[in-house]
């Protein structure tokens, strides 16, 4: 009888502990914003560039990964707390900064919903991208601006025009692509390239397009905004 009582008591304690754990409030504060350079969004590949939020005060530290959308935006549901915002090494086609200086860590105090843009310094920016359709081809025009020109500068390895059936466009989500022929005389202020539109099943009268720049020694590409091209 005593053994049965002890067993029932142990089970009851486990159930109560489980209920207490389940009764913790869920995170309710939204932290959102964009990755920007001088207020201009930095476009990347959807979900491939991330930063981490580290919260202290809970014993063993665990990072919260926040993925960046292809338009540079991000959003995370969090508890109100103090965090350290960190870009892991090698993340993004940019250098991180804080208060005008290169820095990997930013202190963040979250108390309710908060919108904050994270300023970075990209190696390059793809600007004034325009896309048109003509005779089965998507033609693209843009300007590629070199932003970092000091000792941290890096060369352009590749420029690619991507098209896809959906609004998610990158090397991993595309139906066709074409690389720019790069030479020492390439005029980065007047980049022109084109790609043939393949047959699509089911057929549709539009595609989504964007231009990506692969930087030497950097895994993540910087992109132009996605544009829908109808034909």
C-alpha positions in Angstrom: 0.0 0.0 0.0 2.8 2.4 0.9 4.6 1.6 -2.4 1.4 2.3 -4.3 1.0 5.6 -2.5 4.5 6.6 -3.2 4.1 5.7 -6.9 0.8 7.8 -7.2 2.5 10.7 -5.4 5.5 10.6 -7.8 3.2 10.6 -10.9 1.2 13.5 -9.4 4.3 15.5 -8.9 5.4 14.9 -12.5 2.0 15.9 -13.8 2.0 19.1 -11.7 5.6 20.0 -12.9 4.5 19.4 -16.5 1.5 21.6 -16.1 3.5 24.3 -14.5 6.0 24.2 -17.3 3.2 24.4 -19.9 1.7 27.4 -18.1 4.6 29.7 -18.9 3.5 32.6 -21.0 4.3 32.3 -24.7 6.6 34.9 -26.3 4.4 37.9 -27.4 6.7 40.7 -28.5 7.5 41.1 -32.2 11.0 42.2 -33.2 11.0 43.1 -36.9 12.8 45.3 -39.3 15.2 45.2 -42.3 18.8 44.8 -43.1 19.8 48.1 -44.7 22.6 50.2 -46.0 21.9 54.0 -45.5 18.2 53.1 -45.3 18.2 51.0 -48.5 17.2 47.3 -48.0 20.0 44.8 -48.7 18.4 42.0 -50.8 19.7 38.4 -50.2 18.6 34.9 -50.9 15.4 33.9 -48.9 16.2 32.3 -45.6 19.9 31.8 -46.3 21.3 34.7 -44.3 20.7 34.7 -40.6 21.6 36.5 -37.4 21.4 35.2 -33.8 19.8 36.6 -30.6 21.5 35.5 -27.4 19.5 36.0 -24.2 21.3 35.9 -20.8 19.9 35.0 -17.4 18.5 31.5 -18.2 21.5 29.3 -17.4 23.0 27.8 -20.5 22.9 30.3 -23.4 21.0 29.2 -26.5 20.9 31.3 -29.7 17.7 32.2 -31.4 18.2 32.1 -35.2 16.4 34.8 -37.2 16.3 34.3 -41.0 16.3 37.2 -43.3 13.8 37.4 -46.2 14.9 38.0 -49.7 13.8 41.7 -49.5 16.0 42.2 -46.5 13.2 42.0 -44.0 13.0 39.9 -40.8 10.5 39.2 -38.0 10.8 37.2 -34.8 8.4 36.5 -31.9 10.3 36.9 -28.6 10.1 37.3 -24.8 10.8 40.8 -23.4 14.4 40.6 -22.4 17.9 41.8 -23.1 19.6 40.2 -26.1 22.9 40.4 -27.9 22.3 40.5 -31.6 25.2 38.7 -33.5 25.9 37.9 -37.1 27.8 34.7 -37.2 31.1 34.7 -39.1 30.6 34.5 -42.8 26.9 35.4 -42.8 25.7 37.8 -45.5 27.3 39.8 -48.4 28.2 42.6 -46.1 30.2 43.8 -43.1 28.2 44.4 -39.9 28.4 47.7 -38.0 27.3 49.6 -34.9 27.5 53.3 -34.2 29.4 53.8 -37.5 32.1 51.2 -36.8 32.5 47.6 -37.9 31.1 45.4 -35.1 29.6 41.9 -34.9 27.5 42.4 -31.7 24.6 44.8 -31.0 22.9 45.1 -27.6 19.1 44.9 -27.8 16.5 45.6 -25.1 13.1 44.3 -26.1 10.1 45.6 -24.2 7.0 45.2 -26.3 6.8 45.2 -30.1 9.8 46.8 -31.7 10.8 47.7 -35.2 14.5 48.3 -35.9 16.5 48.4 -39.1 20.0 46.8 -38.8 22.6 48.9 -40.6 25.3 47.0 -42.5 27.9 47.8 -45.2 27.5 45.6 -48.3 30.5 45.0 -50.5 28.3 45.8 -53.5 24.7 47.0 -54.2 22.6 46.2 -57.3 20.7 49.3 -58.2 18.2 50.6 -60.8 17.5 47.1 -62.1 15.0 46.9 -65.0 13.6 43.8 -66.7 11.8 43.6 -70.0 10.4 40.8 -72.2 11.1 40.5 -75.9 10.8 37.6 -78.3 11.1 34.9 -75.7 13.9 36.5 -73.7 14.1 38.5 -70.4 16.5 41.4 -70.8 18.0 43.0 -67.7 19.7 46.3 -67.1 21.3 47.5 -63.8 24.1 49.4 -62.1 26.4 47.6 -59.7 28.0 50.0 -57.1 31.1 49.1 -55.2 30.5 50.1 -51.6 33.6 48.8 -49.7 36.7 50.1 -51.4 39.3 50.0 -48.7 41.5 47.1 -47.6 38.4 45.0 -47.0 37.3 45.4 -50.6 36.5 42.2 -52.7 36.2 41.5 -56.4 33.1 40.4 -58.2 33.3 36.8 -59.1 30.0 36.4 -61.0 26.9 38.3 -62.0 23.8 36.2 -62.8 20.3 36.9 -64.1 17.8 34.5 -62.6 14.1 33.9 -63.5 11.5 31.8 -61.7 7.8 31.0 -61.9 7.3 32.2 -58.4 8.4 35.3 -56.5 11.2 33.4 -54.7 14.2 33.8 -57.1 17.8 32.7 -56.5 20.2 30.0 -57.5 18.2 27.5 -55.5 14.8 28.6 -56.9 14.9 29.3 -60.6 13.9 27.9 -64.0 16.7 29.6 -66.0 19.7 31.8 -65.5 22.5 33.5 -67.5 25.9 34.8 -66.4 27.4 38.1 -67.5 30.6 37.9 -69.5 33.0 39.7 -67.2 36.2 41.3 -68.5 38.6 44.1 -67.3 36.6 46.5 -69.4 33.2 45.7 -67.9 31.2 48.9 -67.3 29.5 48.3 -63.9 27.4 51.4 -64.3 25.7 49.9 -67.4 25.2 46.1 -67.0 23.1 44.4 -69.7 22.3 40.7 -69.9 19.5 38.4 -71.0 18.1 34.9 -70.5 15.8 32.7 -72.6 12.4 31.9 -71.0 11.9 28.1 -71.1 8.6 26.3 -71.6 6.6 26.3 -68.4 4.0 23.6 -67.4 1.4 24.8 -66.7 1.9 27.7 -68.9 1.9 31.3 -67.5 2.4 34.7 -69.0 4.8 36.1 -66.5 8.0 35.3 -64.6 9.9 36.8 -61.7 13.4 38.1 -62.2 16.3 39.4 -60.3 20.1 39.9 -60.6 22.6 38.3 -58.2 26.2 39.3 -57.6 28.6 36.6 -56.3 31.5 38.3 -54.4 34.9 36.6 -54.3 35.4 34.8 -50.9 31.7 35.4 -49.8 29.2 32.6 -49.9 26.0 34.8 -49.9 25.0 36.8 -53.0 23.6 40.3 -52.9 20.6 40.8 -55.2 18.4 43.3 -56.9 14.8 43.4 -55.8 12.5 40.8 -57.3 10.4 42.1 -60.2 7.5 40.5 -62.0 7.8 40.6 -65.8 4.6 39.9 -67.9 4.5 38.9 -71.5 
